[in-house]
Amino acid sequence: MKKLAWLMCGTLALACGGRPSSWDTPYTPSSQNGLTSAYGLTGSVAVLDAALERVTMLSSPSPFTLSSRSLGLGKNLVAARASADRQTLFVLSRGVQPQRTPKDERPQLLLIDGGSSPAISQSYTLTEPMEQLVLDPQNEWAVVYGGGGVVVNLNELVLVNLAQSGADALSSKTLLSFGGSPQRFTFTAAMAVPGGEPRRFLIVERDADLVLIDLAQPDRDAVTVPLPKTDAGGTASPAQVVYDADSASVAVRVNGSTSVLVLQLAAPAEDGEDYSVVTNLVDVGGQPAAIDFVHNSQGLRLVALVGNSAVLVDPVTATTQSVQMPAAFTGIRRITAELNTAADGDVALLYGANVTKIAYFNLSGAPGALYRSIESSEIGVSVKNVIDVPGERFFDHKLLETPNQQFYVLDLHTRESAPMKTNGALSLEVAPDGERVWAYNSGQLGFASVDFATLHPVSLIAERPVSQVFDIEGANGQRSAIALHLTGEISAGIGATVLDALAPSTAYARFYSGLELGGVK
Amino acid sequence: MSARFRISSLLLGALWLSAASAQAEPFAPHQPYLQASLGVRVSKVSDAGYDAFSDSDELTQVSLGLGGTLFRLQRFSLAAVGFWDYGQKSSTARGAATQLDVHRLTVGPELRYHLIPPLYLFVNVLPAFAHSSASLDDNVAQATRHARHWSYGVDAAAGAAVELYAARSEGWFRPRLWAIAEGGYGYLGSSALQLSPDEGQGPQRPAPVDLGTLSLAGPYLRVSAAVGF
C-alpha cells in the first residue's frame, strides 16, 4: 500500500514535499549557562525556545487571556538577560559559526521590548562571536565579552552604547592584562570626580586587579589598579566592590586579606589625564564578610563587617572605629532612602547567612553613641538574601530570603517582620508593580501570592506542575499572573495558567498549552 | 520527422483501427449498469496546516466507489458515481503525537466515452463533503485535544478504465473486471484547527491550541479495481 502510494506520488509528478524540520524538533526548556527557560518582563513573559532559535512572547491582552507571539532570534544563542527595569530582554547569539558564505548570519545582540506588545526593538551586529553578556542597571550600556574562537582575547570587551544604533554603538576595548581575565562588572552611578563633569565608570574585577573604564570616554585608556597581596603573601582576588558616587570613592574587599583597598578618584595629576586614582589600604582588623559605604554625622565612612564587629573606616584619614555587634553579620544593605528620614546619617540593615538575627544600624547622631545605634531582632532563621520591592507604595518593604522554606516580609518603617512558611523549596518573584510577591516551588502544583498591603497569603493549586510564576501588566492595564508549565508527560511544552494577579483564584483561571506549536514554520 | 512524432502517429493509427474494428461489437454490454470499485487515492496536500499531522504532503486513502449508468448513446454514456475515501495520518508535532482522520464523500455525474468497448475515458465533477478529525496528545495538559470539522468542495478528474476480464456467462448478468485510473484536483475549503479537549477531559477552562487552518485541497490520483455488470 505504501509503495503504491509513493508510486502514485511519483506519477503525480509533483514530488510529495516534506515539512519544515521545526515540526520534528522538540521543545526543551533552556537550562544551559547564560540561559534560563523564561524571563519575566513588564508586560510579557519571554519563553526561550532555543531549539528553534526563537522566543515565545506571552502577553495578556485582556483578563484571563494569553496571546503568544514568536520572535526569531539569532542562531546559536549563548546568553539572555532581562534589563533591571524589566522593560527589555537582551539576547546574545554567536550566529553561524564557522562562517562559510557572506550571507551567513553574524553574531548579534538583540533587544526585545518586553511590553504588552512585544517586538524586536534593536539589534547590534558584532564582528566576532561573544559568549558573556553584562547589563548596566541604568540601561545605558551593555558589555559582551568572552569569545569562543580559535584564539580568544579574554580581556577584550565590546561596549554597547544602548543610546546609539548600528556600528557606532559598539566600541571594542582590550584591557591591559598581567594574566587575569574579567570576573565581575560593576556599573557605577555618575561619580563626582573633582575637576570634571560627573561620569559613570565600569569597574571590571579581574583575578588580581581592577580596571576602571570611564564610560564618558570609553575609548580612552582604562586605569588598572593592582590588588594587594593576601595576608599570607599570595595573589589576592577581589571579593566585593562598592562605591560612593558623591565622593567618587571605590572600596574593594579582597579575599584572604584583612585590608580593604580604598580608591579615591581625584582630579587629574598629569596632563592628558581625565582623572587620577589615589589608593589607600586600610586594615580593618580581620577579614571582612561585607563592606559598604555609609554616611554618618561626620561624613563618609566605609563599614566593614568583621566577625562580631562593624568597623567604620574614614576613607580620607584611614582611621577606624569598631562597634560591637550582637551577632556576626555577613550582609549589609543601606535602607536610608527607603526610610525617607531626614537624619544626618544612614541606616543599614545587617543580616547574615549564619546568624538568626537581623539588626538596624543607625549611623546618625554623635559618633560616640554608636554602641546605642544597633537595634537587633531575633527572627529565628538566617537570611541569605535581601530582595528589594520596586514601586512607590511598598518601597520600604524588604523580602528576607532564608536558606530554608521560609521568607520574611520586613516593613522597615514599623520594623515588623512577617514570617511566611512554605511547604517546599522556595522561589520568589516580586511583582514589577511592587504590590505583591509570588512564591512557588518549581515542579510542584502549589504556589501563592502575598499582598504587601494585607500580608494575606493566597495559596493556589495549579492543575499541572508549575515551573515559574510571573506577574505582568496586560494591555488594558490589568495585572495577570502567569504560572508557566514547561514540563509534560512525554515531552516538554509551553503551557500556562492565567490568573487575575489582584484577586488570584484557580476557580476562574484559564489554562493554555501547546504554545510551543504556534508559528512553527 | 522526429521519432516521437512517428510513435505518436502509430499509436493513434492503432487506436483508430481498433475503434474501427470494434464497430461491429456493441458498446452497451461494456457500459456497466452498476459498478463497484475498491482502490487507493493519493492526494498531495501542500497546506501548511497539514504539516502538524504528516511529515510529507501525501495523504493516502482507501477508496470505495459505486457507480451506475444512467444514459447511453452509442460510445457515450452518463453515469452517477460516488466515492467514500478514508485515510489516516499520524505524526508528531515537536514531540507531541498527532493524528488526522479524513473521511471524504463525493457524489456526482461522470461522462464516459468508449474508444473501444473494453476501454473508456471519463471525466467527472463531484461535489465533495469531508469530515476531518485532528487530534493532538497534549503532554502539558495531559489530555488529547481534538478539532473536528466538516468542509465542502468539489473534485474534478479525468481518467480511463480498461476491461481486464469478462465472465463467460450469457445473459445480462455478465460480471466484468475493470482497472480504473484517474487524476484530478480536489478542492476543499479550509477549516480552523482550534484543538480542545473533549468535555470533562484535561484542565478546567482550557484555551484551544491554535494551529491555524487546514485545507485538504490538492491534486490527487486514484487507482481502482472495479467489478461491473
Interface residues (C-beta under 8 A of the other chain):
Chain A: M1 K2 L4 A5 W6 M8 C9 T11 L12 L14 C16 G17 G18 R19 P20 S22 W23 D24 T25 P26 Y27 T65 L66 E463 R464 H485 L486 T487 G488 E489 I490 S491 A492 G493 I494 G495 T497 T506 Y508 A509 R510 F511 Y512 S513 G514 E516 L517 G518 V520 K521
Chain B: V40 V42 K44 S46 A48 Y50 D51 A52 S54 D55 S56 D57 E58 T60 S91 T92 A93 R94 G95 A96 L136 D137 D138 N139 V140 A141 Q142 R145 G183 L195 G202 P203 Q204 R205 P206 A207 V209 D210 L211 P219 Y220 L221 V223
